Amino acid sequence: MAAELEVKKSSWVESTREYFIDIRSEMRRVTWPNRKQVESTTLVVILSVFLFAAYFAVLDKILQATVQRAYNALVK
């Protein structure tokens, strides 16, 4: 039983070591964006968030008014 535990322990250590070696290898292959690319894509994301927020705010107001009118028509 002790030998089996030792094999499991060493295989776990070895698989963890291989995992981190693979991560290092993959990270070396990554093409990282330069600062200008990061700034421009960040700007696009921020603008998109604000545009979607405005769109959903307008849509919410329209739906709220429609539901309120329907409710008022049914209550009377």
N, C-alpha and C positions, 0 to 999 in steps of 0.2 A: 504494500500500500504506500509506503514511503517513497519507493522508486517511482510509482505512478504519479504521485504528487509532485515529485521533482521534475518529471517529464512535462507535466502540465505547466509547471511554473516556468521552466526554461523555454517551452514553446510559446508561452504568453509573452515572455520577455523578448524572445526573438521576433515574434510577429509584431510587437509594438515597435521594436527597433527598425524593422523593415518598413513599417508604416511611415515612420518619421523620415526615413531615407527617401521613400517615394514622394513624400510631400516636398522635401527639399529639391528633388529632381524636377518635379512639376513646377515649382515656384521659379526655378531658373528659366523655364521655357515661356513664362508669361511675358507678354509684351505690355509693359506698363504705359499708360497715357502720360503725355507731358502736362505741364501745368496749364497751358492754354486750353488744351482739350478738356481737362477737368473743370476749369472755370466755365467754359462754354456749355458743357453738358449740365453742369450744376445750375446755370442760369436757365436753361431750357426746362429743367425739372421744376424749379421754383416758379417760373411763369406758368407752367402747365398746372401746377397745384392751385395757384390763384385763379386761373381761368376756370378750372373745374369747380372750384368753390363758388365763384360768382354764378356759374351756370346752374349749379344745384340750389343756390339761394333763390334765384329767380324762379326756377321750377318749383321749389317749395312754396313760395309765395302764391304762385298761380294755383297750385293744387290746394293750398290752404283756403284761398278765396273760393274756389269751386266747391269744396266740401262744405264750407260755411254757408254758401248760398243754397246748396242742396239740403242741408240740415234745416236752415230757416224756412225753406219752402215746405218741408215735410212737417215741421212743428206747427205751422199755422193752420 
